[in-house]
């Protein structure tokens, strides 16, 4: 199983069929065709770019507005554990 970097290139290492997310305390499945991004710190799996955008919007502090034109490539940290990508 290969995870995919935001650039669209495969990561140089293999992933198991699921990844343990320490932020949620659960195993998260990685689809057979890979995931958009996997946080190397907490193990959260962002299956698609939209998953990353939604988690960013939901987990942003209320005093930080989420701009409408932000893309997944603009997000450079995990919205669950704040680890830099």
Backbone torsions as a table, in degrees:
resi	resn	phi	psi	omega
1	UNK	NA	135.8	-177.7
2	UNK	-124.4	129.3	174.6
3	UNK	-84.5	158.4	-176.6
4	UNK	-113.2	133.1	175.1
5	UNK	-74.3	161.0	177.3
6	UNK	-57.1	-24.7	178.6
7	UNK	-72.2	-10.9	-177.4
8	UNK	94.9	-6.2	179.3
9	UNK	-85.3	144.8	176.5
10	UNK	-67.0	144.3	174.1
11	UNK	-69.7	151.1	-174.3
12	UNK	-77.6	5.7	178.4
13	UNK	-129.8	158.9	-177.6
14	UNK	-88.2	150.7	176.5
15	UNK	-115.2	151.7	173.9
16	UNK	-70.0	178.0	179.8
17	UNK	-67.4	-21.9	172.8
18	UNK	-142.3	163.1	-177.2
19	UNK	-127.7	138.4	178.5
20	UNK	-84.0	120.3	178.2
21	UNK	-91.8	114.5	-179.5
22	UNK	-75.4	-20.1	176.4
23	UNK	-71.6	-34.0	-178.9
24	UNK	-106.7	-9.3	-180.0
25	UNK	64.4	36.4	-177.0
26	UNK	-147.3	158.3	173.6
27	UNK	-82.2	134.8	179.8
28	UNK	-115.7	125.8	-178.6
29	UNK	-69.9	146.5	173.0
30	UNK	-109.5	122.6	-179.3
31	UNK	-59.3	157.1	-178.2
32	UNK	-60.0	-30.0	-179.6
33	UNK	-90.4	10.2	176.0
34	UNK	96.9	177.6	179.8
35	UNK	-123.0	156.9	177.8
36	UNK	-62.0	-44.9	-177.5
37	UNK	-161.4	144.8	173.7
38	UNK	-125.4	125.1	178.2
39	UNK	-69.1	125.9	-178.4
40	UNK	-76.7	-14.2	179.5
41	UNK	-88.0	-57.1	-175.2
42	UNK	-99.3	-15.3	178.3
43	UNK	84.7	10.2	179.5
44	UNK	-67.7	137.1	-179.3
45	UNK	-100.6	120.9	172.2
46	UNK	-101.6	101.7	-174.8
47	UNK	-66.1	-39.3	180.0
48	UNK	-130.3	166.1	175.3
49	UNK	-61.8	-35.0	178.3
50	UNK	-63.1	-36.9	176.6
51	UNK	-59.3	-43.0	178.6
52	UNK	-64.5	-44.8	179.2
53	UNK	-61.2	-44.6	-179.4
54	UNK	-65.6	-43.3	178.8
55	UNK	-64.4	-37.0	177.1
56	UNK	-62.6	-46.1	-179.1
57	UNK	-64.6	-42.0	-177.5
58	UNK	-71.1	-36.9	-173.9
59	UNK	-95.7	0.9	178.4
60	UNK	-71.4	142.1	176.1
61	UNK	-60.2	147.6	-175.6
62	UNK	-62.1	-23.3	-179.1
63	UNK	-85.7	-2.1	177.0
64	UNK	-109.4	108.2	-179.3
65	UNK	-69.0	144.9	176.6
66	UNK	-95.7	109.9	-178.8
67	UNK	-64.8	146.8	-177.9
68	UNK	-71.2	-19.2	-177.0
69	UNK	-101.8	14.8	179.5
70	UNK	-74.5	144.2	175.8
71	UNK	-117.6	167.9	179.7
72	UNK	-60.8	-32.0	179.4
73	UNK	-67.4	-19.3	178.2
74	UNK	-80.5	-14.6	-177.4
75	UNK	-91.7	117.7	-175.0
76	UNK	-114.7	20.8	176.1
77	UNK	-150.3	157.3	178.7
78	UNK	-73.8	125.1	179.4
79	UNK	-71.0	-4.0	179.0
80	UNK	-98.6	-39.6	-175.8
81	UNK	-123.0	-1.9	178.5
82	UNK	67.1	15.2	176.5
83	UNK	-71.3	136.7	177.9
84	UNK	-68.5	141.2	174.3
85	UNK	-87.0	NA	NA
